[in-house]
Amino acid sequence: MTRSQAARTNVCGVTAVVAVIDGRWKTSLLWLLESGPQRPAEIRRRLPGLSEKVLTQALREMESDGLVHREVHDVLPLKTVYSLTDFGRRLSDALGPVSDLGHERLDRMTAERAEQAERAEQVGPPASLIRCPRLPCFRLPSLVPPHAVAQYAQKGGHCVGSRP
C-alpha cells in the first residue's frame, strides 16, 4: 500500500481505511491516543524504538488524513498535544474486532506450532540440517527416510554411505 492510495477516492472502503493506517507505528499510535491526549515525548517513551523523525512523520500523515488533531499551546517552550478526532476514535473502535481476529489467529498459530514441535520430538531428530563431518554433504531430515535417520544415529552421526 502506498501513501498516494490515501488520497484516492475511487477505491473500495477497506482500501481507503487500510491506506490511512498503513505503516509500522500508526495502529500503535491510534491505540495510545485512544487513552487521551498525548505529548510527543510521552508517546516516544511509551513506544521504544520509535524515532522522533518517524513519530513526527506518522503524526503529520495521520493529521492530514483526519485521524488526529494537533494542538499547539502558545507557551514557552512550545507545547504540542495530539488527540484523536471523531473519525480517529471511530476507526479505533472499528479496529477492535479486527484485533480480536488477529489474536485468535496468533493463538491458533501458537497451538499449531506447539503440536508440530511435539510431533517432531516423537518422530526423531530436530528439523535442522544434518552435516556429515567426513564428507561435504548436507541432508534435510524431512527428506531422509526414517531408516536412514536410524542408520545415521548408529554410525555416530555420519551420513549413510560414508566410510568410517
C-alpha positions in Angstrom: 0.0 0.0 0.0 1.4 3.4 -0.9 0.9 6.7 0.7 -0.8 8.0 -2.5 -3.6 5.5 -2.0 -4.8 7.5 1.0 -5.7 10.4 -1.3 -7.6 8.4 -3.9 -11.4 8.5 -4.0 -12.0 5.7 -6.5 -11.1 2.7 -4.2 -13.1 0.4 -2.1 -13.8 1.4 1.6 -11.4 -1.2 3.0 -8.6 0.1 0.9 -9.4 3.7 1.9 -9.1 2.7 5.6 -6.1 0.5 5.3 -4.3 3.3 3.4 -4.6 5.7 6.4 -3.4 3.1 9.0 -0.7 1.5 6.8 2.7 1.7 8.5 4.6 0.2 11.3 3.5 2.7 14.0 0.1 4.1 13.1 -2.0 1.4 14.8 0.1 1.7 17.9 -0.3 5.5 17.8 -4.1 5.1 17.5 -4.1 2.7 20.5 -2.0 5.2 22.6 -4.1 8.2 21.7 -7.3 6.3 22.4 -6.5 6.7 26.1 -6.4 10.5 25.8 -4.3 13.4 24.5 -0.6 12.8 24.5 2.5 14.9 24.0 5.1 13.6 21.5 7.7 12.9 24.3 5.2 10.8 26.2 4.4 8.8 23.0 8.1 8.2 22.4 8.6 7.0 26.0 5.8 4.5 25.6 6.9 3.2 22.2 10.6 2.3 22.4 12.3 2.1 19.0 10.2 4.9 17.5 12.5 7.8 16.4 11.4 11.4 16.7 11.5 11.8 12.9 9.3 8.8 12.2 6.9 9.8 15.0 6.6 13.3 13.5 6.1 12.0 10.0 3.4 9.4 11.2 1.6 12.0 13.3 1.6 14.6 10.4 0.2 11.9 8.0 -2.4 10.9 10.5 -3.3 14.6 10.9 -3.7 15.1 7.2 -5.9 12.0 7.0 -8.1 13.4 9.7 -7.3 10.8 12.4 -5.5 13.0 14.9 -5.8 16.7 16.0 -2.6 18.6 16.7 -2.9 21.4 19.2 0.0 23.8 19.8 -0.2 25.8 23.0 1.3 29.3 22.9 3.7 28.9 25.8 7.5 28.8 26.0 8.7 26.2 25.3 6.0 25.3 22.8 3.7 22.6 24.0 2.2 20.3 21.3 -0.6 17.8 22.2 -2.1 15.2 19.9 -5.5 13.7 20.3 -7.9 11.6 18.3 -10.5 13.2 16.1 -14.1 11.7 16.0 -13.0 9.9 12.8 -9.9 8.6 14.5 -12.0 7.4 17.5 -14.5 5.6 15.2 -11.6 4.0 13.3 -10.0 2.8 16.5 -13.4 1.3 17.7 -13.7 -0.4 14.3 -10.3 -2.0 14.6 -11.2 -3.7 17.9 -12.9 -6.7 16.3 -10.1 -6.9 13.7 -7.6 -7.0 16.7 -9.7 -9.8 18.2 -9.5 -11.8 15.0 -5.7 -11.2 14.9 -5.3 -12.5 18.4 -7.4 -15.6 17.5 -5.1 -16.2 14.6 -2.0 -15.8 16.7 -3.4 -18.3 19.3 -4.2 -20.8 16.6 -0.7 -20.4 15.1 0.9 -20.9 18.5 -1.1 -24.1 19.2 -0.2 -25.5 15.7 3.5 -24.8 16.3 3.4 -26.5 19.7 1.7 -29.5 18.1 4.3 -29.6 15.3 7.1 -29.4 17.9 5.5 -32.2 19.9 5.2 -34.4 16.8 8.8 -33.6 15.8 10.1 -34.8 19.2 8.2 -38.1 18.8 9.5 -38.6 15.2 13.2 -38.1 15.6 16.0 -35.5 15.2 15.2 -31.8 15.0 14.4 -30.3 11.7 17.8 -28.9 11.1 20.5 -29.8 8.6 22.4 -33.0 9.2 26.0 -32.5 8.2 28.5 -35.2 7.8 31.8 -34.2 9.2 33.7 -36.5 6.9 32.0 -35.7 3.6 30.9 -32.3 2.4 27.2 -33.2 2.2 24.0 -31.9 3.7 20.7 -33.7 4.1 17.4 -32.4 5.4 15.9 -34.8 7.9 12.5 -34.3 6.4 13.8 -35.7 3.1 15.8 -38.5 4.7 13.8 -41.8 5.2 13.3 -42.9 8.8 15.6 -46.0 8.3 18.4 -43.7 7.1 18.0 -41.5 10.2 18.3 -44.6 12.4 21.5 -45.6 10.4 22.8 -42.1 10.8 22.4 -42.3 14.5 24.0 -45.8 14.6 27.0 -44.6 12.7 27.7 -41.9 15.3 26.1 -39.1 13.3 27.8 -39.7 9.9 25.8 -39.8 6.6 24.5 -43.1 5.4 27.0 -44.5 3.0 30.0 -42.6 4.3 33.1 -44.5 5.2 34.0 -44.8 8.9 
